[in-house]
Amino acid sequence: MTRAVPSRRGILAALCLTFLTVHAAAPQPEHDVTTRALSAAEAGTILGRDVFDQDDKDVGQLVDVLVDKDGRPVAGVVDVGGFLGVGTRRVAVAWHLLRFVHGTDGTRIVMDLTLDTAAGAPEYLGSDNTLIVIDRPPP
């Protein structure tokens, strides 16, 4: 079984649609607003990327980003464990524990936790249930 990875075009279209919806509903400023399109190099996608632990082990994929009421990222939801998408669990990892490392082979997401810590964390069940976020590495 394969995991669906959103396409770059699909994510950019969704972001544009969200921007247009919010922009249309928001009160219009009294001054002119300048906008510009971002190139693919400037606005890369992060959903669907592999997340690695401190020991460079593949933990799983980043499948969602949780934001606060002001739109700031609070946690990343990672599919952890399993084999070929079967038996994975979603865990929410505090945003400050995720780093985006830029290298010659692209951008990697590195988690300041071990694979075992993430695999042993409580499962993230969604917005309707209590949100449990791994907030710091164990001592």
Helices and strands as residue ranges (DSSP letters): H 8-25, E 50-52, E 58-67, E 73-80, E 89-94, G 95-97, E 98-103, E 106-111, H 115-119, E 133-134
